[in-house]
Amino acid sequence: MAWLIQFCAARAAFATMFTAWSAVLPLLKNDWSLTAWQAGMVQSAYHVGFLVSLFTVGFLSDRYGAKRIYLASSVAAVVSALLFALFADGFLSALLLYGLTGLCSGGSYTPGLAIVAQRVPARKGRAMGFYLAAASLGYALGLLIASAMVPLAGWRGAFVVTALGPVLGMALGFWTLRRVPNVVHPLPDGHGNRAAMAQVIHNKPAMLSIWGYTFHAWELLGLWAWLPAFLAVAALADGGSDAHAVSLAAILSALTYLAAVAGSVLGGSLSDHWGRTAVILLMSLASLFCSFSFGWMLGLPLWLLVAVAVIYNVTGVADSSIHSTTLTELTPPRYLGVAYALRSALGFGAGALAPWVFGLVLDWGKAADLPPTTAWGLAWASLGLGGLLGPLATWRLRRSPESSRLAGGRR
């Protein structure tokens, strides 16, 4: 357990850069004269880079070992984070450098999941829950750091300090993995990457899990990208300066991400006892309800919005760890890296589009002179529309004979 806590701490430190952009987004929209779709595209660039990274490191982990790829990519994550923090000064530079940061950040995710599966074979759902919860903790820390730095040093200071998170993550990663063997699962003769990908694609239960994760990612990554900006609009309506509203929104968003830490652990633990697909269905339907109702609540008291955001975050993230665990139970170990690579490409591809589409809907609402509540309501509903097919894929998986392999027979 001590090893897992240390490894989770490293994951949390790497994750601080994920929320660096969304934390100061309202300020940058003013300072750089960004439209909503441009702001969403920068966040999407991070997700695109992240999905390319995950797709690549999944194959590399199978070929060279998860530990080796994790450590090599951690160095790249540090360099890219510092480049973004120091040199981003407009839409184009932010688009390229934040995309590069995402590209170098995947090594702490897919290889990390493989290492956890290797090291913690018992109660795997809970272990995966802790590892994914660590990311939510990192998102919260990133927002808290940014909220503290904005009044002191502006958005640039917020970027620089959050970029120190990956430096700490790299140091913790090297220390934690110093005695962990680098395990390589050799493929059978004649089974290269193409053949391994074919094995995963023809594994129907695994693909249903992957599709369920994909639609889940659309909803969750859109939520994480736009929640601070939404709360900043709500806080600004209560009075105060732009900087105060942005700082307050970052703090409140961080609190909801801290609640999501419990959501990841809760989801994984419940799935160990109640079944994987049963808990996924429960959580995904609850988060969909939030997607279709959240934006229409603009104008209600800020404390009520934060309370709903807590529920939204907890239910939205709770099935992440379950999807990750499910894939390990439906896929042979030698193909697991490839399965995670394909899942990451589809999931983060959907997650990369979601913030951009959200911004397009928001811009359209503004251009159409719709009331702010209507514009935000439609924008949040776009996340729900993308997430609708997730429960359907999970239901089909639940009805398949292979679901009996999940959680020791608890579907």
Secondary structure as UniProt FT lines:
FT   HELIX           2..14
FT   HELIX           15..19
FT   HELIX           20..23
FT   HELIX           25..31
FT   TURN            32..33
FT   HELIX           36..64
FT   HELIX           66..87
FT   HELIX           91..103
FT   TURN            104..105
FT   HELIX           106..108
FT   HELIX           110..119
FT   HELIX           124..162
FT   HELIX           164..176
FT   TURN            177..179
FT   TURN            189..190
FT   HELIX           193..201
FT   HELIX           204..237
FT   HELIX           242..274
FT   HELIX           276..293
FT   HELIX           295..297
FT   TURN            298..299
FT   HELIX           302..330
FT   HELIX           333..335
FT   HELIX           336..367
FT   TURN            368..369
FT   HELIX           372..387
FT   HELIX           389..399
FT   HELIX           401..409
//
